[in-house]
Amino acid sequence: MYLFIVPTVSVTPAGFTNPITVPKYCSLDSVETQYSDFSAVPYGAEGYSLIALGAPNAGLSAEPDVFTIGTLTDTLAGADVTALDTYLATANVPSDWVTSGMTWAAAARQIAQIHLVAQAIFGSQGSPIFTGGVTLATAMGSVSTGALAAVNGTGVVTKGVGVGGGVGVGGGGGGSAPTTTFGVFDFSGVNLFLTVGQALEQVSAQFSDAILIGGGAL
């Protein structure tokens, strides 16, 4: 199993009426093709995906907007930490957890866990997290746009009509109840003083099952 982080693109393949989102450089990307068969864990609606191929791919690794995960049993050196941290920052993936000495398998699993959180949020709210000025450094209690605004009651609300006897959350008395559950992930224990990045990392730890990808598991 060989892992890469790649941007995603919107394409409308022959025979399709509406566009679909696919990993960049796959066979459905008419601009440039580097691979066909793949497994993927998308980062919700955030424009990136973790993909697995069955063999190394030098052409894909050479693309300037692609990050190649190292051999899974190897450990990250200082230069690896810097490179991964820089790439994840570009992709709006929290990276405070990246440390030298951890294995690439552990790093890949943490990335996949965070991707699963974003995917669950997108499935629930239908909108991206990082929009309207929201960044990894934005405090959760200050998020007023995008998919995570629902957590403090200022965004899309899919359940509930009140909190604590009519005391509103994030908008004064009688406000809408927050939505804190997205699929298997629960944000109810997240302190709203945490940043978006810290919250995504914290909640991602709730998923402890094996993540099946590319014929293997993380």
C-alpha positions as CSV (number, residue, x, y, z in Angstrom):
1,M,0.0,0.0,0.0
2,Y,1.4,3.4,-1.1
3,L,-0.2,6.5,0.2
4,F,-0.4,10.1,-1.1
5,I,-2.3,13.3,-0.3
6,V,-3.6,15.0,-3.4
7,P,-5.9,17.9,-4.2
8,T,-9.3,17.1,-5.5
9,V,-10.9,18.4,-8.8
10,S,-14.4,18.7,-10.1
11,V,-14.9,16.9,-13.4
12,T,-17.9,15.8,-15.6
13,P,-16.9,12.5,-17.2
14,A,-18.5,11.4,-20.4
15,G,-22.0,10.2,-19.8
16,F,-22.4,12.2,-16.6
17,T,-24.8,15.1,-16.3
18,N,-23.5,16.6,-13.2
19,P,-19.8,17.1,-12.1
20,I,-18.2,14.8,-9.5
21,T,-15.3,15.4,-7.2
22,V,-12.3,13.1,-7.7
23,P,-8.6,13.1,-6.7
24,K,-6.5,15.1,-9.0
25,Y,-4.4,13.2,-11.6
26,C,-6.6,10.1,-11.5
27,S,-7.9,8.7,-14.8
28,L,-11.0,10.8,-14.6
29,D,-9.0,14.0,-14.6
30,S,-8.7,14.9,-18.3
31,V,-6.0,17.4,-17.7
32,E,-3.3,15.0,-16.6
33,T,-3.5,11.3,-15.6
34,Q,-1.0,9.5,-13.3
35,Y,-3.1,6.6,-12.0
36,S,-6.4,4.8,-12.4
37,D,-7.1,2.2,-9.6
38,F,-7.1,3.8,-6.2
39,S,-8.8,3.9,-2.8
40,A,-9.5,7.3,-1.1
41,V,-10.4,8.9,2.1
42,P,-11.6,12.4,1.1
43,Y,-11.2,15.4,3.4
44,G,-14.8,16.3,3.3
45,A,-15.4,19.3,1.1
46,E,-12.0,20.8,1.8
47,G,-10.4,20.0,-1.5
48,Y,-7.9,17.2,-0.6
49,S,-7.9,13.4,-0.3
50,L,-5.7,10.7,1.1
51,I,-5.4,8.0,-1.6
52,A,-3.8,4.6,-1.7
53,L,-2.2,3.0,-4.8
54,G,-1.0,-0.6,-5.2
55,A,2.5,0.5,-6.3
56,P,4.9,3.4,-6.1
57,N,4.2,6.2,-8.6
58,A,7.1,8.4,-9.4
59,G,5.1,10.6,-11.7
60,L,2.5,11.3,-9.0
61,S,5.2,11.9,-6.4
62,A,6.8,14.5,-8.7
63,E,3.7,16.6,-8.9
64,P,4.3,19.8,-6.9
65,D,0.9,19.8,-5.1
66,V,1.1,16.1,-4.0
67,F,2.6,14.8,-0.8
68,T,4.0,11.2,-0.8
69,I,3.6,9.4,2.5
70,G,6.8,7.5,3.4
71,T,7.2,3.8,3.9
72,L,4.7,3.0,6.6
73,T,7.1,1.2,8.9
74,D,9.7,3.9,8.7
75,T,9.8,6.8,11.2
76,L,9.7,10.5,10.5
77,A,12.9,12.5,10.8
78,G,13.0,16.2,11.4
79,A,12.9,17.1,7.7
80,D,9.9,14.8,7.3
81,V,8.1,16.6,10.1
82,T,8.8,20.0,8.5
83,A,7.7,18.9,5.1
84,L,4.5,17.2,6.3
85,D,3.6,20.1,8.6
86,T,4.0,22.6,5.7
87,Y,1.8,20.5,3.4
88,L,-0.9,19.9,5.9
89,A,-1.1,23.6,6.7
90,T,-1.7,24.3,3.0
91,A,-4.5,21.7,3.1
92,N,-6.1,23.0,6.3
93,V,-5.3,19.8,8.1
94,P,-4.2,20.3,11.8
95,S,-0.7,19.1,12.3
96,D,0.4,19.9,15.9
97,W,0.5,16.2,16.5
98,V,3.3,15.5,13.9
99,T,6.5,14.6,15.7
100,S,9.8,13.1,14.8
101,G,10.1,9.4,15.7
102,M,6.5,8.5,14.9
103,T,5.9,6.0,12.2
104,W,4.5,7.0,8.8
105,A,1.7,4.5,9.5
106,A,0.7,6.5,12.7
107,A,0.9,9.7,10.7
108,A,-1.2,8.4,7.9
109,R,-3.8,7.0,10.4
110,Q,-4.1,10.4,12.1
111,I,-4.6,12.1,8.8
112,A,-7.2,9.6,7.8
113,Q,-9.0,10.0,11.1
114,I,-9.2,13.8,10.6
115,H,-10.4,13.3,7.1
116,L,-13.2,11.1,8.4
117,V,-14.3,13.8,10.7
118,A,-14.5,16.3,7.9
119,Q,-16.3,13.8,5.7
120,A,-18.9,13.2,8.4
121,I,-19.4,16.9,9.0
122,F,-19.9,17.5,5.2
123,G,-22.3,14.6,5.0
124,S,-24.4,16.2,7.8
125,Q,-24.2,19.9,6.9
126,G,-23.5,19.9,3.2
127,S,-21.0,22.7,3.3
128,P,-17.2,23.1,3.8
129,I,-15.5,23.9,7.2
130,F,-13.0,26.4,5.9
131,T,-15.1,29.2,4.3
132,G,-15.9,32.8,5.2
133,G,-12.6,33.4,6.8
134,V,-12.6,30.3,9.1
135,T,-9.1,28.8,9.5
136,L,-7.4,26.2,11.7
137,A,-6.7,28.9,14.2
138,T,-10.2,30.2,14.5
139,A,-11.7,29.6,18.0
140,M,-14.7,27.2,17.8
141,G,-16.9,29.7,19.7
142,S,-16.2,32.3,17.0
143,V,-17.1,30.2,14.0
144,S,-20.2,31.8,12.5
145,T,-20.1,30.4,8.9
146,G,-19.4,27.1,7.3
147,A,-20.2,23.6,8.5
148,L,-18.8,23.9,12.1
149,A,-21.0,26.9,12.8
150,A,-23.7,24.4,13.8
151,V,-21.7,23.4,16.8
152,N,-22.2,26.7,18.6
153,G,-25.8,27.2,17.3
154,T,-25.0,29.9,14.7
155,G,-25.1,27.8,11.6
156,V,-27.3,25.1,10.0
157,V,-29.3,23.3,12.7
158,T,-30.6,19.9,11.9
159,K,-32.1,18.9,15.3
160,G,-33.2,20.5,18.6
161,V,-35.1,23.7,19.3
162,G,-33.5,25.0,22.5
163,V,-30.8,24.5,25.1
164,G,-30.9,24.7,28.9
165,G,-34.5,25.9,29.3
166,G,-34.3,28.5,26.5
167,V,-30.8,29.8,27.1
168,G,-29.4,30.2,23.6
169,V,-25.9,29.0,22.7
170,G,-23.8,31.5,20.7
171,G,-26.6,34.0,20.1
172,G,-28.4,35.0,23.2
173,G,-31.4,33.6,25.1
174,G,-33.7,31.3,23.2
175,G,-31.2,30.7,20.4
176,S,-31.1,27.6,18.3
177,A,-29.7,24.4,19.8
178,P,-26.3,23.4,18.6
179,T,-25.7,20.4,16.4
180,T,-22.9,18.4,18.0
181,T,-23.2,15.0,16.5
182,F,-22.0,14.3,12.9
183,G,-22.2,10.6,12.1
184,V,-20.1,8.7,14.7
185,F,-18.3,11.9,15.8
186,D,-19.5,13.9,18.8
187,F,-18.4,17.5,19.4
188,S,-20.4,18.0,22.6
189,G,-17.3,17.7,24.8
190,V,-15.3,20.2,22.8
191,N,-14.5,23.4,24.6
192,L,-15.5,26.3,22.4
193,F,-12.2,28.1,23.3
194,L,-10.3,25.4,21.3
195,T,-9.3,26.3,17.8
196,V,-10.9,24.5,14.9
197,G,-7.7,22.6,14.3
198,Q,-7.6,21.5,17.9
199,A,-11.2,20.4,17.9
200,L,-10.8,18.3,14.7
201,E,-7.8,16.6,16.2
202,Q,-9.6,15.9,19.5
203,V,-12.7,14.6,18.0
204,S,-10.8,12.4,15.5
205,A,-9.6,10.3,18.4
206,Q,-13.1,9.0,18.9
207,F,-12.7,6.7,15.9
208,S,-10.7,3.7,17.0
209,D,-11.6,1.1,14.4
210,A,-9.2,0.0,11.6
211,I,-9.4,2.3,8.6
212,L,-9.5,0.1,5.5
213,I,-7.8,1.6,2.5
214,G,-6.0,0.2,-0.5
215,G,-6.3,-3.4,0.5
216,G,-4.7,-2.7,3.9
217,A,-5.6,-1.0,7.1
218,L,-4.3,1.9,9.1
